[in-house]
Amino acid sequence: MERQAIREGILDILSSKDQMSLQIDVSEIHDDTSLINDVALDSIQILELIVAIENRFKFNINTEEISLDIFDRFSNLVEHIEAKMNNQ
């Protein structure tokens, strides 16, 4: 899957009112945006995001591979999903 499609998929999840209630507009999210500090995702929202990503991109994220570093920057999350998609 192409990187831009992954970015758009994550932004679509984040913009969904059913999934998230964000502190900022998704149009303000860029590669260096911290999903923890800038977007202010809490632990429940991160779990909801993980589940939504698994459903959207059709893979499972093992608990051993989850770290806050993945959510530190938006680009880190995109790269993680891209790597998972390429290793399937």
N, C-alpha and C positions, 0 to 999 in steps of 0.2 A: 504494500500500500504506500502511496506517495505521501511524503511529509506534509504537504499542504492539506490533504484529505484528513490526515490525523489531527492536525491543528484545528480544522473546521469542525471535526467530530467532537473534540474536547470542548471547544467553545459552544457548540450546540448543546452539549450536556450541561455546561455551566449556565447557559442562558435559559434553560428549561425551568419554569416556575415550579414544576412538580419535583424537580431534583434539588434545586439550590435556591437559597435566598442570599444573594451576595451583597457585600458592602459597596462594590463598585460596578459600573456597567462593563459588560464583557468587551465592548469596543475599546476599553482602556487597557486590556490585557495584551501584552507583547512578550517577546521571548525572555526578557529580564524580569518580568513581573513575578514576585514571590506569591505563590498561592496561599502561603501561611501568613506572611506579614502584610502584604499589600491587599490581597483579596480577603484576608482574615477568615479563611476556612478553619472551622474548628474540627475536632477529632471525628465527630459524627458526620459532618459534611465530607471529610476526607474518605471515610468508609463508604458513604453513599456514592461518592465520585468513583471509587474503586469498583464498586458493584456495577455502576452504570457503564464504566469503561469495559469491564469484562463482558457485559451484555452487548454493547455496541460493536466491539471489535472481535468478539467471539474467541476469547482466550481467558485462562485463569491466571490470576496473580497469586503466587504462593506467599504466605505470610513471611517467610524467611527473606524474601527479596524486597519487602516493603521497608523503606526508610524515609525519614523526613527530607533527606537530600533530594529525593525524586520530586517532592512538592516545593522545594526551595525556589526553583525557577520554573516558569512555564515550559521553557525549552528542555529542561531536564525530563519533564513528564512526556513530552513529545518524543524525545530520543529514546526513553525507556519503552514506550509503546512501539515505536518503530523497530527497535531491536527485537522485541517479542514477536512482532508480526513477521520479521525476516527469518526468525528461528523456528517457525512453525513448519 
